[in-house]
């Protein structure tokens, strides 16, 4: 169990009065300095490249079976994943105090330069007007903000404006459903741009269950989920990725997850709803907007929620890091993307992962360094499997 450098916040959100919680259940300002031609060349302390730390499973179940499994009733009754590993919480609490130290102010952009890195910018849906029409039908409102990808869209996000919160690039955020231990659970995820146009970024604990020591089943991603509806349907998993560090030890600084989904008859995921750009090895102190579907009280998981703030860096003795921002989201928001603004575009650079009772009001994310990039590379070029005819 949780051997070396366990991170605060392993127990899932939704468990009351406990020290550590995972979130699975189930406009920031432009960064200063850096290479303006390639924002990913900006640097910070990084995790050593470890391509062999990636763990993978190809899904053998029929994608139609996974999609058919999820009836509306099952979706509505699915649980916050944080409850899945509640029996591990005490062990995590015992290790949390010595696992991490606050290094705010000592981590600055420009340390340990990593050179020029490949950049994948955001990609809007191929048919943005079709997306807007679908969203207007879903919400019963007309949208005048659908083409915006500027600070005004993410900065003005409102939980009472359905069309605004489902306009691109927020169209890339969705709800994740899966089964583990004989029960149904929920998380969140983000569609990201990639070579195969089929990658969903999420948390490792949303794809691999350390309680049963196995990958989860019936995994689907429902972008723009809203009170039981998803205008572009749901997408079934073909390949699932996390890190061996998460599988073997539950290391939250390595709690990354990626899923390659099957195409539907209408096309591939990113082509239909858009894909977020991504950044890695970037400064851990940024202004972030975070999104997800919190399902634990006071939320019910039926609508997208958000929070924002400037991140704090937390560093482990081995040099790996987490980040945190002010946020009140709860279990079920795990895996939901953190966006930061780089050279005028919105880039994924973290995800909701866990909360820690010793620092209430903070949401934590693993730092997106070389390990995250190696996981992304594996997923971004993987085959997408057969088309699901729906």
ABEGO torsion letter per residue (X at the ends): XGBBGBBBGABBBGBBGBABBBABBXXBBBBBEEBAABAAABBBBBBBBBAAABBBBBBABBAAAAAAABBAAAAAABBBAAAAAAAAAAAAAAAAAAABBBABGABBBGBGBAEBBBBBBBBBBABAAAAAAAAAAAAGBBBAAAABABAAAAAABBAABAAAAABOAAAABBBBBBBBGGBBBBBBBBBBBBAAGABBBBBAAAABBAAAGBBBBGBBBBBGBBGGBBAAEBBBBABBBBBAAAAAAGBAAABBBBBBBBBBAAEBAAAAAEBBBBBBGBBABBBBBBBEBBABOABAGABBBBBBEBBBBBBBAAGBBBBBBBBABBBGABGBBBBBBBGGBBBBAEBBABBBAABBGBBBBBBBBAAAAAAAAAAAABBAEBBBBX
